[in-house]
Amino acid sequence: MITQTLSVPDISCGHCKMSIEGALSDLGGVTTAEVHVDPRTVDITWNEETVRLDAIIAAIEEQGYEVTR
């Protein structure tokens, strides 16, 4: 398992939180995804054998949010 915090500067409200958490929960291999409106981050834990970080970032970006590293 890998745990990482991603910066998502466009997070601004509860809708953002629900949108991102919903998209990440649909990915197989993601065990936890918690969005923090302030400081605009996403804490993610996932199984690296099942899903790659690129797929996680793509899922967030498909919701309309930019991920910065």
C-alpha positions as CSV (number, residue, x, y, z in Angstrom):
1,M,0.0,0.0,0.0
2,I,1.1,3.5,-0.8
3,T,-0.2,6.6,0.9
4,Q,0.3,10.1,-0.6
5,T,-1.0,13.6,-0.4
6,L,-1.8,15.4,-3.6
7,S,-2.3,19.1,-4.0
8,V,-5.5,20.1,-5.8
9,P,-5.6,23.9,-5.8
10,D,-9.1,24.1,-7.4
11,I,-10.8,22.5,-4.4
12,S,-13.1,25.1,-2.9
13,C,-16.3,23.4,-1.5
14,G,-18.2,20.4,-0.4
15,H,-19.2,19.6,-4.0
16,C,-15.5,19.4,-5.0
17,K,-14.9,17.0,-2.1
18,M,-17.8,14.7,-3.1
19,S,-16.9,14.8,-6.8
20,I,-13.3,13.8,-6.2
21,E,-13.9,11.2,-3.5
22,G,-16.6,9.6,-5.6
23,A,-14.4,9.3,-8.7
24,L,-11.5,7.8,-6.6
25,S,-13.8,5.4,-4.8
26,D,-14.8,4.0,-8.2
27,L,-11.1,3.0,-8.9
28,G,-10.2,-0.5,-8.0
29,G,-7.3,-0.5,-5.6
30,V,-8.0,2.8,-3.9
31,T,-8.6,2.0,-0.3
32,T,-9.0,5.5,1.1
33,A,-9.5,8.9,-0.4
34,E,-10.1,11.9,1.8
35,V,-10.4,15.4,0.3
36,H,-9.6,18.4,2.5
37,V,-11.2,21.6,1.3
38,D,-8.6,23.6,3.3
39,P,-5.6,23.1,2.6
40,R,-6.9,21.9,-0.8
41,T,-5.3,18.4,-0.7
42,V,-6.3,14.8,-1.2
43,D,-5.0,12.0,1.0
44,I,-5.0,8.7,-0.9
45,T,-4.0,5.2,0.0
46,W,-3.9,2.6,-2.8
47,N,-2.6,-0.8,-3.8
48,E,0.2,-0.2,-6.2
49,E,-0.4,-3.6,-7.8
50,T,-3.9,-2.7,-8.7
51,V,-3.9,0.9,-9.7
52,R,-1.2,3.4,-10.7
53,L,-0.8,7.0,-9.5
54,D,-1.3,8.2,-13.1
55,A,-4.8,6.6,-13.1
56,I,-5.6,8.3,-9.8
57,I,-4.5,11.7,-11.1
58,A,-6.4,11.1,-14.4
59,A,-9.6,10.4,-12.3
60,I,-9.2,13.7,-10.5
61,E,-8.5,15.6,-13.7
62,E,-11.6,14.0,-15.4
63,Q,-13.7,15.7,-12.7
64,G,-12.2,19.1,-13.8
65,Y,-9.5,19.6,-11.2
66,E,-5.8,20.1,-11.8
67,V,-3.4,18.1,-9.7
68,T,0.0,19.7,-8.8
69,R,2.9,17.7,-7.6
